[in-house]
């Protein structure tokens, strides 16, 4: 049964017993910047960690005399990739904290658009033999353009422009116990991606992780103590984390929880359709289509089964190509022999046909000639 959590705003939070709020990390560099009047910018996702960081840090900023007039919240809107309830949740949290909210979105489209664009661009490059292997649509743990392009590169330039000449402290609710990748996250770090040292405006940017050392149970305890609402992903559908509806880093349990939400089913079908068309699974070891097969129409299930077979064939064909000619920095590293070029042409032919792409380099001499062109262009 669908479940909703009321996210109506209420007045300013009343501070409970001190023991209910664990201490936050407040490095001297961050405290000094804030006491000197830096802008405090809360990055809100609607999830439990960003809201815990918001309210715990608001109380700490009050304690050191930081003016509320120099605090804002920002949210990167990921469009169709986000839960329908996320925008309302983010807005309610900002209203509850009594700070302005700025919502930004990538001009080139939402995250689903970006995945579609990446696959289309990859096919064009593959057809033109600009890359060795066909590239799938998805972001990954090692290629998180979903975060860099949809969030950092949207919010960072906005902040640098809006607060030119100021010091900007971005507050992000990541925690070390979330994952191995975050286990060594610092309490703070300088951020020169959008405000280079010595820039003409004198803008300085910093990233602060005030709850980096907190455990999950401390995050939920803070919500209970302060009466902070939780997103429906947790309360109604049993997710352990809030991210996109479907995330390339998501656990199977959280993917199933997301699929159980009726409002997430349209996005599920869109992404499964892209799996079928691309022959690339949403995660390296798991097809999103297998998360909730009972929700996938029969025709799309058949397309997925064909895509799985084609994916296995593609991997075998690419494995037969010379390994030392695989794409790398400065590619191509050398010219293939005619025998190697013949193997490349034979492997590419089936993949090109599967995706209805032109076979412009259909034999050994054409492939070798294309490599010669690429090497001349590289040398130039």
Steps between C-alpha positions, in 0.01 A plus 500: 500500500642843409629693797574867543675694772382848578777748431322818601731752656485592866677757709860515604632188667504486877828371632461176702735368761860543390556123513254455211734676256846355440777756457568605144843531347600867507858534376674825593531602134124475454420672830734785416339551160150497649590740779638729231161500327529227236182388328370165630347304212309182586485243223161331536401173333193425709678204660564434866867602498457837332212590732696386807795710387267795444338511841797393712717759327237775523507462878882507503506812284257671734731412789802673340300806400492440126227722348200316361487757220816337357358149470326344201406154373556366148362198321600349166180385331564177306162504329340164421774318689376642832213376711186708440491595869859623520441863388227551762715338767798722422285813498338408832840444663624841385183671623529322832859620532388850399759540225457578128509207258655515152416213262713454189487255210743412221404692188573206271227285650448275799695191599293265283564734206872485581503119492318506165743762366801301613387189317413693184841672506672169566331336201603786273861475616497121464360524148781741411761274665598770747477247784592132515209356700138609502422725800188446708272777627545468872708677761687276745701497822811596303325742263254699708404764245153479654648682801760716329288627210153500654594635842849646543523667158150641541527632856868599508497763223171638631648555847824646364298743289239596761752550780800630307761647732368309802608193692252217443479199731303216342350266758453142381361215709727213404613249763795264519294193585290530183751318280862401458543787254395750767681340791790745467294812432655805666317734735561780251698583189565804281302498177673674211299344216292814443709765675868460428752626757585861426192557281422862413186512714671364810238226532590205723305174526519228764318170555402402854379156615368573851349154568772300326567298819136428589347153490168427332315456828619846610352650184160342562517591870547866406191487281302355788635751751429804282185372334651524153288322236657220299453438130239243398779285355590408860166511676271347239717282281785387725800647318820529698619799295343771288656564165345499157202273447751255351871546563795323340642454853171388657465172689256242369279549807480877443430451129214266588371750755503773236323280249223437753408871490233548230632844406840348412372251243508727197870570558560127552356422158697782336828371640423135424419602142843664478658180634325307223597743223860543613575138606669640813370415847425789736761373747804295394372180662124556502227588255246745634236298314560214744422719802124474457431279196129486582478872414659460155262445205547174311631664184763693696600185692558329165712796387706472818565128448619576147716785635663264751593259220628786285703635794669163546577486127636857505734420789627188319554692176687779676713248690616359166645836397869575577514589870789745473302716257222568749407859564745689721635849542661599173312232306580337269837384632614346168387379160341154487642242263275400212413179684410697814303749293302213347411374848390851600284534187337161556419575865361844426275378217257314728489778761440767237220294347333444840477876552416580137817698445689544172802276453738760356814294562392154394830330417859483617634772271221742591558442872876541466447815292277644771765430764754681281268803487456495877874474561573789264237711675652411837848596384374833366 
